[in-house]
Amino acid sequence: LDAFVPIGRGQSMLLQLPSGLSQKQLYEYIAHVIKAQKKNNVKIFTAAPSAVEAAEIKSLLGESDVVDRLTVISGGMEARPGEAVLAENGACALAEAARDAGEDALLLLDLEQLFKVWNLLAEVSSAEHLTEIADTNLKKEINGLTQDLGIELWKYVARKNAASGRRRT
């Protein structure tokens, strides 16, 4: 496996690796991408489902110069999906903080754990009819708004959208 490294400043890349890839192969690939950063000043952030897997990623790097710029956020000693997702969120937050501070940041995530948690939540939501309940409650709230309040709400949303340059509706 190879990657287009380093990618340009301000760019992002989603790589879908081949199915059937072992965890060790994935970590070897992550280590390869991290080592490719040795000629630049980028701070590198990644997440691992457990502390054991975080140690495995670091061991694959050996004595590489980039280890000083690497932060690995991990779950506990066991690889629990919820902890793995929280570790991914933490790595993302740290990378965003580095970016916001004017530094270059590289974020490497395996989204498999997020996919597992998302599917589990979708199953529970479907079994408990949570989407239908939320939709019914939302419709009641919207239908209960007075015309004046509804207009003010949309003005507020429009102002926020204009100020941020992003669509939030």
Residue frames relative to the residue before (quaternion, step in Angstrom):
aa qw qx qy qz dx dy dz
L 1.0000 0.0000 0.0000 0.0000 0.00 0.00 0.00
D 0.0208 -0.7835 0.6211 0.0026 3.54 -1.08 0.68
A 0.2102 -0.7676 0.5916 0.1292 3.55 -1.25 0.36
F 0.5125 -0.5975 0.5086 0.3488 3.50 -1.30 0.30
V 0.2173 0.7928 -0.5344 0.1965 3.59 0.23 1.22
P 0.5805 -0.2658 -0.7696 0.0122 1.51 -1.88 1.55
I 0.4363 -0.6585 0.5351 0.2996 3.56 -1.14 0.55
G 0.6289 -0.5801 0.3691 0.3629 3.58 -1.19 0.43
R 0.6468 -0.5227 0.4001 0.3853 3.52 -1.29 0.49
G 0.8171 0.2376 -0.1941 0.4881 3.54 -0.97 0.93
Q 0.6068 0.5574 -0.3585 0.4390 3.57 1.24 0.00
S 0.1593 -0.7508 0.6257 0.1397 3.52 -1.29 0.31
M 0.1195 -0.7854 0.6060 0.0414 3.52 -1.20 0.54
L 0.1408 -0.7509 0.6396 0.0854 3.55 -0.99 0.87
L 0.0925 -0.7881 0.6079 0.0294 3.53 -0.74 1.09
Q 0.1641 -0.7429 0.6397 0.1092 3.53 -0.93 0.89
L 0.2455 -0.7968 0.5399 0.1152 3.50 -0.40 1.26
P 0.6642 -0.5249 0.3409 0.4088 3.58 -1.15 0.47
S 0.5084 -0.6219 0.4887 0.3404 3.57 -1.09 0.67
G 0.7379 0.3920 -0.2977 0.4617 3.54 -1.15 0.58
L 0.4318 0.6925 -0.4653 0.3428 3.56 1.28 0.12
S 0.3912 -0.7157 0.5215 0.2505 3.60 -0.84 0.90
Q 0.6485 -0.5102 0.3888 0.4098 3.56 -1.27 0.38
K 0.6356 0.5308 -0.3275 0.4549 3.59 0.99 -0.81
Q 0.6480 0.5057 -0.3210 0.4705 3.61 0.96 -0.81
L 0.6252 0.5274 -0.3347 0.4679 3.58 1.02 -0.76
Y 0.6838 0.4775 -0.2904 0.4691 3.59 0.87 -0.91
E 0.6088 0.5293 -0.3516 0.4749 3.61 1.08 -0.61
Y 0.6407 0.5143 -0.3157 0.4747 3.56 1.04 -0.78
I 0.6391 0.5118 -0.3209 0.4760 3.60 0.94 -0.87
A 0.6458 0.5144 -0.3177 0.4663 3.59 0.95 -0.86
H 0.6195 0.5454 -0.3302 0.4579 3.59 1.03 -0.80
V 0.6768 0.4825 -0.2911 0.4737 3.58 0.88 -0.95
I 0.6426 0.5198 -0.3219 0.4618 3.59 1.00 -0.81
K 0.6684 0.5033 -0.3023 0.4566 3.60 0.87 -0.92
A 0.6145 0.5647 -0.3442 0.4301 3.59 1.11 -0.62
Q 0.6285 0.5532 -0.3296 0.4362 3.59 1.25 -0.24
K 0.3881 0.7778 -0.4461 0.2130 3.62 1.25 0.01
K 0.7104 0.4589 -0.2748 0.4574 3.62 1.07 -0.55
N 0.7121 0.3911 -0.2768 0.5132 3.59 1.18 0.11
N 0.5600 -0.6377 0.4396 0.2939 3.55 -1.31 0.07
V 0.3411 0.7886 -0.4637 0.2165 3.58 1.23 0.25
K 0.3361 -0.6833 0.6056 0.2310 3.54 -1.16 0.72
I 0.2180 -0.8056 0.5465 0.0691 3.55 -0.87 1.01
F 0.0576 -0.7908 0.6092 -0.0148 3.53 -0.91 1.01
T 0.0930 0.7710 -0.6269 0.0619 3.53 -1.06 0.81
A 0.2986 -0.7353 0.5799 0.1839 3.55 -1.31 0.25
A 0.1152 -0.7608 0.6351 0.0679 3.52 -1.23 0.61
P 0.5753 -0.6243 0.3990 0.3464 3.59 -0.99 0.77
S 0.8101 0.0651 -0.0176 0.5824 3.62 1.06 -0.69
A 0.6604 -0.4973 0.3864 0.4088 3.54 -1.33 0.26
V 0.6039 0.5586 -0.3531 0.4457 3.59 1.08 -0.68
E 0.6913 0.4621 -0.2784 0.4807 3.59 0.92 -0.89
A 0.5921 0.5473 -0.3666 0.4643 3.61 1.11 -0.57
A 0.6498 0.5040 -0.3098 0.4773 3.58 0.99 -0.83
E 0.6212 0.5423 -0.3392 0.4527 3.60 1.06 -0.73
I 0.6387 0.5153 -0.3290 0.4672 3.60 0.95 -0.84
K 0.6807 0.4874 -0.2918 0.4626 3.59 0.87 -0.93
S 0.6459 0.5241 -0.3347 0.4428 3.60 0.99 -0.74
L 0.6257 0.5437 -0.3370 0.4464 3.60 1.10 -0.63
L 0.6473 0.5232 -0.3185 0.4536 3.58 1.19 -0.44
G 0.2685 -0.7916 0.5095 0.2043 3.58 1.18 -0.43
E 0.7686 -0.3239 0.2752 0.4781 3.55 -0.96 -0.93
S 0.2142 0.8143 -0.5128 0.1678 3.58 1.15 0.54
D 0.5811 -0.6113 0.4265 0.3267 3.56 -1.13 0.73
V 0.6483 0.5630 -0.3182 0.4018 3.58 1.09 -0.61
V 0.4741 0.6932 -0.4410 0.3165 3.61 1.19 -0.33
D 0.6241 0.5569 -0.3375 0.4319 3.61 1.07 -0.69
R 0.7323 0.3962 -0.2236 0.5067 3.60 1.16 -0.54
L 0.5744 0.5986 -0.3624 0.4248 3.58 1.31 0.13
T 0.0567 -0.7523 0.6558 0.0280 3.53 -1.05 0.90
V 0.0854 -0.7794 0.6203 0.0206 3.56 -0.77 1.10
I 0.1621 -0.7623 0.6226 0.0704 3.56 -0.71 1.12
S 0.0036 -0.8254 0.5642 -0.0201 3.59 -0.81 0.93
G 0.5424 -0.5557 0.5130 0.3660 3.48 -1.41 0.24
G 0.7453 -0.3810 0.2918 0.4629 3.57 -1.26 -0.37
M 0.7774 -0.3310 0.2428 0.4766 3.55 -1.24 -0.42
E 0.7157 0.3454 -0.2324 0.5608 3.60 1.15 -0.58
A 0.4483 -0.6907 0.4995 0.2691 3.57 -1.10 0.68
R 0.0483 0.7912 -0.6040 0.0835 3.58 0.00 1.31
P 0.5549 -0.6511 0.3940 0.3361 3.61 -0.82 0.93
G 0.6495 0.5254 -0.3286 0.4405 3.62 0.91 -0.81
E 0.6628 0.4911 -0.2968 0.4810 3.56 0.96 -0.87
A 0.6267 0.5397 -0.3353 0.4512 3.58 1.03 -0.77
V 0.6561 0.4944 -0.3105 0.4782 3.60 0.98 -0.81
L 0.6358 0.5088 -0.3338 0.4748 3.59 1.00 -0.75
A 0.6232 0.5259 -0.3412 0.4676 3.60 1.03 -0.71
E 0.6386 0.5147 -0.3247 0.4710 3.60 1.01 -0.79
N 0.6423 0.5132 -0.3203 0.4707 3.58 0.98 -0.82
G 0.6500 0.5202 -0.3111 0.4584 3.57 1.00 -0.82
A 0.6505 0.5059 -0.3121 0.4728 3.58 0.95 -0.87
C 0.6426 0.5208 -0.3144 0.4658 3.56 1.00 -0.83
A 0.6587 0.5102 -0.3087 0.4587 3.59 0.92 -0.88
L 0.6611 0.4978 -0.3092 0.4685 3.61 0.96 -0.80
A 0.6421 0.5082 -0.3228 0.4746 3.59 1.00 -0.78
E 0.6489 0.5028 -0.3194 0.4735 3.60 0.98 -0.79
A 0.6345 0.5252 -0.3316 0.4600 3.60 1.01 -0.76
A 0.6376 0.5111 -0.3237 0.4769 3.59 0.99 -0.81
R 0.6447 0.5189 -0.3088 0.4689 3.57 0.97 -0.89
D 0.6818 0.4970 -0.2857 0.4545 3.57 0.90 -0.96
A 0.6581 0.4852 -0.2963 0.4937 3.58 1.23 -0.51
G 0.5947 -0.6076 0.3447 0.3980 3.58 1.29 0.14
E 0.5353 0.6143 -0.4106 0.4093 3.58 1.25 0.19
D 0.4785 -0.6182 0.5282 0.3315 3.53 -1.29 0.31
A 0.0469 -0.8099 0.5845 -0.0181 3.57 -0.88 0.96
L 0.1386 -0.7478 0.6445 0.0782 3.52 -1.16 0.75
L 0.1113 -0.7946 0.5967 0.0161 3.55 -0.76 1.10
L 0.0483 -0.7941 0.6057 -0.0131 3.58 -0.72 1.11
L 0.0644 0.8118 -0.5730 0.0921 3.57 -0.59 1.17
D 0.2652 -0.6841 0.6527 0.1889 3.51 -1.24 0.65
L 0.2496 -0.8286 0.4882 0.1128 3.59 -0.32 1.23
E 0.3616 0.7591 -0.4770 0.2560 3.60 1.25 0.12
Q 0.6612 0.5052 -0.3158 0.4559 3.61 0.92 -0.86
L 0.6313 0.5193 -0.3275 0.4739 3.58 1.02 -0.79
F 0.6277 0.5378 -0.3202 0.4627 3.57 1.01 -0.82
K 0.6547 0.5129 -0.3093 0.4611 3.60 0.96 -0.89
V 0.6729 0.4826 -0.2965 0.4758 3.59 0.89 -0.93
W 0.6327 0.5350 -0.3320 0.4508 3.59 0.95 -0.85
N 0.6697 0.4931 -0.2998 0.4673 3.61 0.92 -0.88
L 0.6315 0.5247 -0.3276 0.4674 3.57 1.01 -0.77
L 0.6690 0.4900 -0.2941 0.4752 3.59 0.93 -0.89
A 0.6302 0.5276 -0.3319 0.4630 3.59 1.03 -0.73
E 0.6381 0.5229 -0.3231 0.4637 3.59 1.02 -0.79
V 0.6678 0.4891 -0.2970 0.4760 3.59 0.91 -0.93
S 0.6449 0.5296 -0.3148 0.4523 3.56 0.94 -0.89
S 0.6690 0.4922 -0.2949 0.4724 3.56 0.96 -0.86
A 0.6766 0.5037 -0.2967 0.4478 3.58 0.88 -0.94
E 0.7485 0.3790 -0.2024 0.5051 3.59 1.03 -0.77
H 0.3938 -0.7437 0.4502 0.2984 3.60 1.33 0.03
L 0.1991 0.8321 -0.4953 0.1503 3.58 1.09 0.73
T 0.6201 0.5465 -0.3497 0.4410 3.59 1.03 -0.71
E 0.6673 0.4959 -0.3022 0.4663 3.57 0.92 -0.89
I 0.6403 0.5217 -0.3213 0.4633 3.60 0.99 -0.83
A 0.6710 0.4923 -0.2978 0.4677 3.58 0.89 -0.92
D 0.6446 0.5240 -0.3189 0.4563 3.57 0.98 -0.83
T 0.6469 0.5139 -0.3094 0.4708 3.58 0.97 -0.87
N 0.6711 0.4964 -0.2956 0.4646 3.58 0.91 -0.91
L 0.6463 0.5187 -0.3180 0.4606 3.58 0.99 -0.81
K 0.6454 0.5161 -0.3193 0.4638 3.57 0.95 -0.85
K 0.6264 0.5277 -0.3344 0.4662 3.60 1.00 -0.78
E 0.6608 0.5078 -0.3047 0.4611 3.58 0.92 -0.91
I 0.6819 0.4809 -0.2914 0.4678 3.59 0.85 -0.95
N 0.6775 0.4830 -0.2946 0.4700 3.59 0.91 -0.87
G 0.6604 0.5166 -0.3024 0.4534 3.60 1.17 -0.48
L 0.5211 0.6338 -0.4218 0.3859 3.60 1.25 -0.17
T 0.4160 -0.6543 0.5600 0.2920 3.54 -1.06 0.72
Q 0.6529 -0.5233 0.3571 0.4152 3.56 -1.19 0.45
D 0.6501 0.5224 -0.3261 0.4451 3.60 0.92 -0.85
L 0.6776 0.4824 -0.2943 0.4708 3.58 0.90 -0.90
G 0.6308 0.5366 -0.3287 0.4541 3.59 1.02 -0.77
I 0.6513 0.5037 -0.3107 0.4749 3.57 0.97 -0.86
E 0.6585 0.5092 -0.3087 0.4602 3.59 0.95 -0.87
L 0.6180 0.5425 -0.3409 0.4556 3.57 1.05 -0.75
W 0.6968 0.4610 -0.2856 0.4694 3.62 0.84 -0.90
K 0.6000 0.5336 -0.3629 0.4729 3.61 1.11 -0.58
Y 0.6356 0.5280 -0.3188 0.4644 3.57 1.01 -0.86
V 0.6594 0.4990 -0.3038 0.4731 3.61 0.90 -0.93
A 0.6547 0.5120 -0.3154 0.4580 3.60 0.93 -0.86
R 0.6456 0.5127 -0.3227 0.4649 3.62 0.97 -0.82
K 0.6615 0.5026 -0.3044 0.4660 3.57 0.94 -0.88
N 0.6394 0.5203 -0.3237 0.4645 3.58 0.98 -0.82
A 0.6737 0.4973 -0.2953 0.4599 3.57 0.90 -0.91
A 0.6720 0.5084 -0.2990 0.4478 3.58 0.97 -0.87
S 0.7517 0.3895 -0.2282 0.4807 3.59 0.94 -0.77
G 0.4050 -0.7191 0.4768 0.3025 3.57 1.17 -0.39
R 0.6654 0.4503 -0.3011 0.5137 3.58 1.29 0.18
R 0.4482 -0.6619 0.5306 0.2819 3.51 -1.20 0.55
R 0.1230 -0.8260 0.5490 0.0341 3.59 -0.73 1.04
T 0.6206 0.5567 -0.3595 0.4191 3.60 1.16 0.10
